Amino acid sequence: MNSIKVFNFRLWLLAFSFVFFALTLSGCNGPLPSKIDFSDSVSVDSLKPQAMRIIREGLADNNPRVRSNTIEVVASTKTIALMPLVQQLLKDDFVPVRFAAALAVGDIQYRLAERQVRALLQDEDENVRIAAAYALGRLGYPENFEIIRKAAASSDQTVRANAVMLLGKSGNENNLRLLYWALRDKDSDDKVRLQAVEAIARLGDEQIFPKLWTMLISAYADDRVMGVKAVGALGTEKARDVLITKLDDDILNVRIAAAEQLGMLGNNTGEQQILNVFTKNLTADLDKQDRERVNVLTALAIGRIGTKRLTKFLPQLLENESKLVRIAAAKAVFHCTMRN
C-alpha cells in the first residue's frame, strides 16, 4: 500500500474521521427508549475489564481501519499495558496501521519500541517514515523532527498534511512559521490547510482565531465540526466561550463535538446536549451510518464530560453491534477512569 489518507486521528475518531454510533437497550442501532431512568448509577471502574477486552480485540481485528482507530485509543488514553500489542503492529502490512503505531510510540514515549521505530525510518512509505521521525523525536532524538519539517514542503499533499499535523503535535512553537507557510502556500490543498489551522491552534497561537472563526461559520457542517475541534485544541478562555455558542448549532454533530471539547477543557456545560441524544431520541430518524457517527461522537463526549448522568449509558454502548461504537465507548471508559 503506497498511499495513506490524512490521519488526523482525532478527526477520524470523530467521524470514526474521523462514522458512527447507536444506542439502544439491546445494543442495536434502533430507537432509544422514550423514558430514561436516571436513578441508577454505574461504577465506571467496573467497566474497565470489558473496555480492555474490546480494545484488545480491536488491535487484532481483520479490518486495518479498526486496528488504526484502536491504536489511537491506546495512545490517547496512555494505556501502556497494551503497548506490547501496538508494538507488534509496527510491522503491519497496512500503511495506516504502521503510521498509527509509530505515533502511539511517540505519544506515550514507549522506549521499548525504539529499535523497531528506528527501522521504520527506512519504510517504503514516506508517511510512515515521518511518523517514525516523530516517535524518535519524542523519545529524545529531536534531530529527527527535521525530517518532518522537510516533508511539510512535499509535493505529495498527503505527506504534507501529515507532516503539518505532526509539527502541531510536536509542541514546538518554532514550527509556527513553517505552519503558516503551509497554510498560505498556493500549492497546499484543502486538507493541508485544515491540518495547518489545527496544528497552529494546538501550538497556542491565538492569531489563528480568524481562520478558526471562518470554519465555525461555514455552511458545511463538517467544516464546523473540524473548526470546533481546532478551537478546543487552542484551549483559551475565548475558545471556551466560542465553544459554548456552538452548543446551539442547528446540526447535532456540531453540538456534540462542542460538548466534547468543552469537557476536555473541564467545562461540563454541554452535558445536556449529550443527554438530549438519549432523552429526545435524536438518532431515531437517521440512517444507519449517520446514527453510527452520532453515537460514536456521543460516546466520546461522555468520556470527556464524565458525569454520572452520562456514564450510566456506557454499558449499553459497550454492547453495541458496531465495533466502532464499542471502541469509542471503551475509550470513554478509559478517560473516565483516568479522571477518577
C-alpha positions, 0 to 999 in steps of 0.5 A: 500500500503506497498511499495513506489518507490524512490521519488526523486521528482525532478527526477520524475518531470523530467521524470514526474521521474521523462514522458512527454510533447507536444506542439502544437497550439491546445494543442495536442501532434502533430507537432509544427508549422514550423514558430514561431512568436516571436513578441508577448509577454505574461504577465506571471502574467496573467497566474497565475489564470489558473496555480492555477486552474490546480494545484488545480485540480491536488491535487484532481485528481483520479490518486495518481501519479498526486496528488504526482507530484502536491504536489511537485509543491506546495512545490517547488514553496512555494505556501502556499495558497494551503497548506490547500489542501496538508494538507488534503492529509496527510491522503491519502490512497496512500503511495506516496501521504502521503510521498509527503505531509509530505515533502511539510510540511517540505519544506515550514515549514507549522506549521499548519500541525504539529499535523497531521505530528506528527501522521504520525510518527506512519504510517504503512509505514516506508517511510512515517514515515521518511518523517514525521521525516523530516517535524518535523525536519524542523519545529524545532524538529531536534531530529527527523532527527535521525530517518532518519539517522537510516533508511539510514542503512535499509535493505529495499533499498527503505527506504534507498534511501529515507532516503539518499535523505532526509539527502541531503535535510536536509542541514546538512553537518554532514550527509556527512559521513553517505552519503558516507557510503551509497554510498560505502556500498556493500549492497546499490543498484543502486538507493541508490547510485544515491540518495547518489551522489545527496544528497552529491552534494546538501550538497556542497561537491565538492569531489563528482565531480568524481562520478558526472563526471562518470554519465555525461559520461555514455552511458545511457542517463538517467544516464546523465540526473540524473548526470546533475541534481546532478551537478546543485544541487552542484551549483559551478562555475565548475558545471556551466561550466560542465553544459554548455558542456552538452548543446551539448549532442547528446540526447535532454533530456540531453540538456534540463535538462542542460538548466534547471539547468543552469537557476536555477543557473541564467545562461540563456545560454541554452535558445536556446536549449529550443527554438530549441524544438519549432523552429526545431520541435524536438518532431515531430518524437517521440512517444507519451510518449517520446514527453510527457517527452520532453515537460514536461522537456521543460516546466520546463526549461522555468520556470527556464530560464524565458525569454520572448522568452520562456514564450510566449509558456506557454499558449499553454502548459497550454492547453495541453491534458496531465495533466502532461504537464499542471502541469509542465507548471503551475509550470513554471508559478509559478517560473516565477512569483516568479522571477518577 
